[in-house]
Structures are given as structure tokens and as C-alpha cells.
């Protein structure tokens, strides 16, 4: 795992990839909601629900209302005013 890169998934050094792209990932058939990757950008894939949509960087504050197990009934996003720039403390 590599924790120094602060850009989106495409900014990782050679040989690294997002955890959800790892071949043979044991949780590939499981629906996973996750956050804390604000520079990831929009990801639309079955069974993946990224909820950190970069509010602090001027993106959106997002939430999901879950439906029956493994489904999302609704995703809600509200635009945010940029408060910081990515990579700056």
C-alpha cells in the first residue's frame, strides 16, 4: 500500500492501483461503501459506492440512502464551496 500520493487513482506510482482494482480481490462480489479518498473523482461501478466526493476541495457533500441489502435507493449530493486545495495542509 502507498499512502503518499494525494491525487486521484491515476496519480499512483507505477505498480500501485486502487484497492478496488486489485485482481482476485476477495470482496469483489460484496457491495462496499467507502470514503476518505476525496480526490478519487467519480467512480461508477457495480458494488462500489464511494461517498467522499471532495466537499473540502469544492466538490460535493454526498450521502446514500440504502435499499434492500446490496442496493442503493438514492444518492444525494450537495455542491460545496472550495475551502482548500488538494495536497495543501
Secondary structure, DSSP 4 states (H G I P E B T S, - for coil): ------S-GGGSPTT---GGG-TT-TTTTS-EEE---TTS----BTTEEE---BGGGTSEEEEEEE-STT-EEEEEEEE------TT--
